Amino acid sequence: MNAVIFDMDGVIFDTERIWIECWSPVGKAHNIKGIEKVLRDECVGITAAAMKASLQKAYGADFPYDEYVREASAIFHERYDHNLPMKPGVTDVLEFLRLSGAPVAMASSTPVKTVRRELEDAGLLSFFQVITGGEEVARSKPAPDIFLLAAKKLGKEPGECFVVEDSFNGIRAAHAAGMRPIMVPDLLAPDGEMQALAEAILPSLTEVASYLRGAL
């Protein structure tokens, strides 16, 4: 049976939006022009190291990323610790996959320890046979590394894996891995590139469950 690999932020949890929300007061406090747009356009779906590189490219090599990310993280934890909002249809698709017997993995740019904690807090950890985090691979999305590692852990060939992603970089990575990308758009509407790379573009995880019923 085919496997299904999920991204976490922006797919399982509505965290891409709230992460930018938590950076917004940091941007205002330090007069960082256009930080929300840079985060939305350049930093969705990538590791912390890649995000640091993107922000230093946008604002200069002396941009104090470590200081500012601590401030944004403090706001995030104050507001959302143990209370992350889930995206619509999460339980629909995960319950369907459990009943179907399909292998399920998580491949997130977030570190494994954080992924496990957030999934456990939400009561979702038991749905995933494999957890892969951004620190386990050398290259961030859009490189295919994290998806290839997740497939290897599942014992599946790339062509046997669907990937459910919200971000442009995630869809690029899944396509580069030779997998079957399903896009559930979050912050950015799909463009022509996404329409060409994704096998399907669906409005929610409920529709993903319906799609996979006929595709697994």
C-alpha positions in Angstrom: 0.0 0.0 0.0 1.1 3.6 -0.7 2.3 5.7 2.2 1.3 9.3 3.1 3.9 11.8 4.4 2.6 15.0 6.0 4.3 18.3 6.6 3.2 19.8 10.0 3.2 23.6 10.1 0.5 24.9 7.9 -0.9 21.4 7.2 -1.7 19.9 10.6 -1.5 23.0 12.7 -2.3 26.6 11.7 1.2 27.7 12.8 2.5 29.4 9.7 0.0 32.2 10.1 0.5 32.6 13.9 4.3 32.4 13.6 4.2 35.5 11.3 1.7 37.0 13.8 4.3 36.6 16.6 7.0 38.2 14.5 4.9 41.2 13.7 5.4 43.0 17.1 9.1 42.2 16.9 9.2 43.9 13.5 7.4 46.9 14.8 9.6 47.2 17.9 12.8 47.1 15.8 11.6 48.9 12.7 12.1 45.8 10.4 10.4 46.9 7.3 8.3 44.3 5.5 9.1 41.4 7.8 5.7 39.8 7.4 6.0 39.7 3.6 9.6 38.3 3.7 8.5 35.6 6.1 5.4 34.7 4.1 7.2 34.7 0.7 10.6 33.3 1.6 10.5 31.4 4.9 7.5 29.1 4.9 8.4 25.4 5.1 12.1 25.8 5.7 14.4 25.0 8.7 15.5 27.6 11.2 19.0 27.7 9.7 17.5 28.4 6.2 15.2 31.0 7.7 18.2 32.8 9.3 20.0 32.8 6.0 17.0 34.2 4.2 16.5 37.0 6.7 20.1 37.9 6.6 20.0 37.9 2.8 17.0 40.3 3.0 18.2 42.6 5.8 22.0 42.2 5.8 24.6 39.9 7.3 24.5 41.8 10.6 20.7 41.2 11.1 20.5 39.9 14.7 18.4 36.9 13.9 19.1 35.0 17.1 18.0 37.9 19.3 14.8 38.6 17.3 13.8 34.9 17.0 14.0 34.6 20.7 11.6 37.5 21.1 9.2 36.0 18.6 9.4 32.6 20.2 8.6 34.1 23.6 5.5 35.6 22.2 4.6 32.3 20.5 5.0 30.2 23.7 3.1 32.7 25.8 0.1 32.6 23.4 0.1 29.1 22.0 2.0 26.6 24.3 -0.1 23.4 24.5 -2.9 25.1 22.5 -2.0 25.1 18.8 -5.0 25.5 16.5 -5.5 22.6 14.1 -6.3 22.9 10.5 -9.8 21.8 9.3 -10.1 18.1 8.5 -7.0 16.8 10.5 -8.9 14.1 12.3 -10.8 13.2 9.2 -7.7 12.3 7.2 -5.7 10.8 10.0 -8.6 8.5 11.1 -9.2 7.4 7.5 -5.5 6.6 7.1 -5.5 4.6 10.4 -8.5 2.6 9.3 -7.0 2.0 5.8 -3.8 0.7 7.2 -1.6 3.0 5.1 1.8 3.9 6.6 1.9 7.5 7.8 4.9 9.7 8.4 5.6 13.3 9.5 8.4 15.2 7.7 8.7 18.7 9.2 11.4 21.3 9.1 10.8 21.7 12.8 13.1 19.7 15.1 11.9 16.2 16.0 11.6 16.9 19.8 9.3 19.9 19.1 7.3 17.9 16.5 6.7 15.1 19.0 5.7 17.4 21.8 3.2 19.4 19.6 1.6 16.2 18.2 1.4 14.7 21.6 -0.2 17.8 23.1 -2.8 17.6 20.3 -3.4 13.9 20.8 -2.1 13.1 17.3 1.2 11.4 17.9 -0.1 7.9 17.7 -1.2 8.4 14.1 2.4 8.6 12.8 4.7 5.6 12.5 7.7 7.8 11.6 8.7 11.3 12.6 11.4 13.1 10.7 12.7 16.6 11.6 14.7 19.3 9.9 17.8 18.7 12.0 18.1 15.1 10.5 19.0 16.3 7.0 21.7 18.5 5.5 19.5 20.5 3.2 16.2 22.2 3.9 13.2 22.1 1.6 13.0 22.7 -1.4 15.7 20.0 -1.4 14.0 16.5 -1.3 16.2 15.2 1.6 13.6 15.2 4.4 11.0 13.3 2.3 13.5 10.8 1.1 14.6 10.1 4.6 10.9 9.7 5.7 10.3 7.2 2.9 13.4 5.3 3.8 12.3 5.0 7.5 8.9 3.8 6.2 10.5 1.2 4.0 8.9 2.7 0.9 10.1 3.8 -2.5 9.6 7.5 -3.3 7.0 6.7 -6.0 4.9 4.9 -3.3 4.5 8.0 -1.2 2.0 10.8 -1.3 3.1 14.1 0.3 0.6 16.5 1.8 2.1 20.0 1.9 0.9 23.6 2.1 4.1 25.5 1.0 5.7 26.1 -2.3 9.0 24.8 -1.0 7.4 21.7 0.3 5.7 20.9 -3.0 9.0 21.6 -4.8 10.8 19.2 -2.4 8.1 16.4 -2.8 8.3 16.7 -6.6 12.1 16.6 -6.6 11.9 13.5 -4.4 9.8 11.7 -7.1 6.8 11.5 -4.9 3.1 12.4 -5.4 2.6 15.9 -4.0 -0.9 17.0 -2.8 -1.1 20.7 -2.0 -3.5 22.1 0.6 -2.7 25.9 0.2 -2.3 27.9 3.4 -0.7 31.4 3.2 -0.1 31.6 -0.5 -2.5 30.8 -3.3 -1.0 28.2 -5.8 0.5 29.7 -9.0 1.3 28.0 -12.3 4.4 26.4 -11.0 2.4 24.7 -8.2 -0.3 23.6 -10.6 2.4 21.9 -12.7 4.2 20.2 -9.8 1.3 19.1 -7.6 -0.7 16.0 -8.4 -3.7 17.6 -6.8 -4.5 20.9 -5.2 -7.3 20.6 -2.6 -9.0 23.1 -0.3 -8.8 21.1 3.0 -7.6 17.8 4.6 -11.2 16.5 4.4 -10.9 16.6 0.6 -7.5 15.0 0.9 -9.1 12.1 2.7 -11.7 11.8 -0.1 -8.9 11.9 -2.7 -6.8 9.3 -1.1 -9.8 6.9 -0.8 -9.5 6.4 -4.5 -5.7 6.6 -4.8 -4.1 4.5 -2.1 
